[in-house]
Amino acid sequence: MSSNGKNKQHQPLPQVGMGLFIDRDGIPMAFDIFPGNKNEQPTMKPLEEKILDNYGLDQVIVCTDAGLSSTANRKFNIKCIDGKRLRSFITTQSVKTLPEYLK
């Protein structure tokens, strides 16, 4: 699924992106490959829905970098039923960019 033309980092060679879902032990559960010149944010929800259905999961914590931290992805992963949180969303942040008092 490579794409011709420049990717989103403006490099001339075709590239692909890969989304990977792992379990709490780091075992891969599913992955998806998408064109490197496309926004990666819309790729997460469809793959996550497949995982939720295929594995019958009810509690999920999604941890991503800021690139996947769109409003739509965060809203999809904030789900509570009867006060019990079923899905949560965590965005990682580089320690190098943190203010000194947070390091």
C-alpha positions as CSV (number, residue, x, y, z in Angstrom):
1,M,0.0,0.0,0.0
2,S,2.7,2.5,-0.8
3,S,1.8,5.8,-2.3
4,N,3.6,7.8,-4.9
5,G,4.6,11.4,-4.2
6,K,5.9,13.0,-1.0
7,N,4.8,11.7,2.3
8,K,3.7,13.9,5.2
9,Q,7.4,14.5,6.2
10,H,8.0,15.8,2.6
11,Q,10.4,13.0,1.7
12,P,10.2,12.0,-2.0
13,L,10.2,8.2,-1.5
14,P,7.0,6.3,-0.9
15,Q,6.5,5.3,2.7
16,V,3.8,3.4,4.6
17,G,2.6,3.8,8.2
18,M,1.8,0.9,10.5
19,G,-0.6,0.9,13.4
20,L,0.0,-1.7,16.0
21,F,-2.2,-2.8,18.9
22,I,-0.6,-4.8,21.7
23,D,-1.9,-6.3,24.9
24,R,-0.6,-5.4,28.4
25,D,2.2,-8.0,28.0
26,G,3.4,-6.4,24.7
27,I,2.0,-9.2,22.5
28,P,0.7,-7.9,19.2
29,M,-3.0,-8.3,18.7
30,A,-3.6,-6.5,15.4
31,F,-1.9,-4.2,12.9
32,D,-2.8,-2.1,9.9
33,I,-0.7,-0.7,7.1
34,F,-1.7,2.6,5.5
35,P,-0.1,5.1,3.0
36,G,2.6,7.2,4.6
37,N,1.2,10.4,3.0
38,K,-2.1,10.1,4.9
39,N,-3.2,11.4,8.2
40,E,-2.9,8.6,10.7
41,Q,-5.6,9.8,13.1
42,P,-8.6,8.3,11.1
43,T,-6.9,4.9,10.9
44,M,-7.2,4.2,14.6
45,K,-10.9,3.9,15.3
46,P,-11.8,1.3,12.6
47,L,-8.9,-1.0,13.7
48,E,-9.8,-0.5,17.3
49,E,-13.5,-1.4,16.6
50,K,-12.3,-4.6,15.0
51,I,-10.2,-5.5,18.0
52,L,-13.1,-4.8,20.4
53,D,-15.4,-7.0,18.4
54,N,-12.9,-9.8,17.6
55,Y,-11.6,-10.2,21.1
56,G,-14.8,-9.4,23.0
57,L,-12.9,-6.8,25.1
58,D,-14.8,-4.6,27.5
59,Q,-12.0,-2.7,29.2
60,V,-9.3,-1.0,27.1
61,I,-6.7,1.7,27.7
62,V,-5.3,3.2,24.6
63,C,-1.9,4.8,24.9
64,T,-0.6,6.8,21.9
65,D,1.7,9.6,21.0
66,A,0.3,13.1,20.3
67,G,-0.1,12.2,16.6
68,L,-3.1,10.0,17.4
69,S,-4.5,12.2,20.1
70,S,-7.3,13.8,18.1
71,T,-10.6,14.9,19.7
72,A,-12.4,12.1,17.8
73,N,-10.0,9.4,19.0
74,R,-10.1,10.6,22.7
75,K,-13.9,10.8,22.6
76,F,-14.2,7.3,21.2
77,N,-12.1,6.0,24.1
78,I,-13.8,7.7,26.9
79,K,-16.7,5.3,27.7
80,C,-18.4,4.7,31.0
81,I,-21.4,2.5,31.7
82,D,-23.1,2.7,35.2
83,G,-20.1,4.6,36.5
84,K,-17.6,1.9,35.4
85,R,-14.9,3.2,33.0
86,L,-14.6,0.8,30.1
87,R,-12.2,2.7,27.8
88,S,-9.6,5.3,28.6
89,F,-7.1,7.2,26.5
90,I,-3.5,8.2,27.5
91,T,-1.3,10.5,25.4
92,T,2.5,10.1,26.0
93,Q,4.7,13.1,26.1
94,S,8.5,13.4,25.7
95,V,10.3,13.9,28.9
96,K,12.8,16.1,27.0
97,T,10.1,18.7,26.2
98,L,8.6,18.8,29.7
99,P,9.1,21.9,31.9
100,E,11.9,21.3,34.5
101,Y,9.4,21.1,37.4
102,L,7.6,18.1,35.8
103,K,10.8,16.2,35.0
